[in-house]
Amino acid sequence: MPDVIAEVRGRVGFITLNRARALNALSLPMIRDLTSTLQAWQDDPQVLAVAVRGMSREGPFGAFCAGGDIRFFTMPRWLVTPNWKISSPRNTRSTI
């Protein structure tokens, strides 16, 4: 089953986020699907309104969206290097 389900009922477009295990956190493919669906409906005179909902583990209308899924982003190399140190300046007085 797809992560984004789009359907039109009457004159309303319904988008269902379908990643209940991840609390519907948006992945890059989901964002692409949402964008293409909304762009298609923007030019469709049959679609007058859009409703977005999230699938929960128990069924529809549960968890809406936990935000962006950060598991798919890469970390900068300096952040994951094991020998990095945070240092603060020894003299913090202002010279104004």
C-alpha positions in Angstrom: 0.0 0.0 0.0 1.4 3.5 -0.9 2.5 6.0 1.8 0.3 8.7 0.3 -3.2 7.8 -0.8 -5.1 10.4 -2.9 -8.7 10.2 -4.0 -11.5 12.5 -5.0 -15.0 12.1 -3.6 -17.5 14.4 -5.1 -15.7 17.8 -5.2 -13.3 17.1 -2.3 -9.8 15.7 -2.7 -8.7 13.5 0.2 -5.0 12.8 1.0 -4.3 10.1 3.5 -0.8 9.9 5.0 -0.2 6.1 5.3 2.9 5.5 7.4 1.3 4.7 10.7 4.4 2.9 12.0 6.4 6.1 11.7 3.5 8.3 12.9 3.1 9.5 9.3 6.5 11.3 9.4 7.1 12.8 5.9 9.8 11.1 3.8 11.1 12.7 0.7 9.0 10.4 -1.6 5.9 11.4 0.4 6.7 15.1 -0.1 7.0 14.5 -3.8 3.7 12.6 -3.9 2.0 15.3 -2.0 3.4 18.1 -4.2 2.4 16.4 -7.4 -1.1 15.6 -6.2 -1.7 19.1 -5.0 -0.4 20.6 -8.2 -2.7 18.3 -10.3 -5.7 19.3 -8.2 -4.8 23.0 -8.4 -5.8 22.9 -12.1 -8.7 20.6 -11.7 -12.0 22.5 -11.6 -13.7 19.4 -10.1 -11.7 19.7 -6.8 -12.9 22.6 -4.7 -11.4 21.5 -1.4 -8.7 19.3 0.0 -8.6 17.4 3.3 -5.4 15.8 4.6 -5.6 13.2 7.2 -3.2 10.6 8.8 -3.7 6.9 9.3 -3.1 5.7 12.8 -2.2 2.2 13.9 -5.8 1.6 14.7 -7.4 3.2 11.6 -8.0 6.5 10.0 -8.0 9.9 11.8 -5.4 8.9 14.5 -1.9 10.4 14.4 -1.8 13.2 11.8 1.9 13.7 11.1 5.0 13.6 13.3 6.9 16.0 11.0 9.8 15.2 8.7 11.4 11.8 8.9 15.0 12.7 9.8 16.3 9.1 9.4 16.8 9.8 5.7 18.9 12.9 6.1 22.7 12.6 6.1 24.7 14.1 8.9 27.6 16.5 8.2 31.0 14.7 8.5 32.2 17.1 11.2 29.2 16.2 13.4 29.8 12.4 13.4 33.6 12.6 13.6 34.5 10.9 17.0 37.4 13.3 17.8 35.5 16.6 17.7 35.5 18.9 20.7 33.4 21.9 21.7 35.6 24.7 23.0 34.6 28.1 24.5 36.8 31.2 24.4 38.8 31.7 27.6 38.2 35.4 27.8 34.5 36.2 27.4 34.8 39.9 28.4 33.5 42.4 25.8 36.0 45.0 24.5 33.5 47.6 23.6 
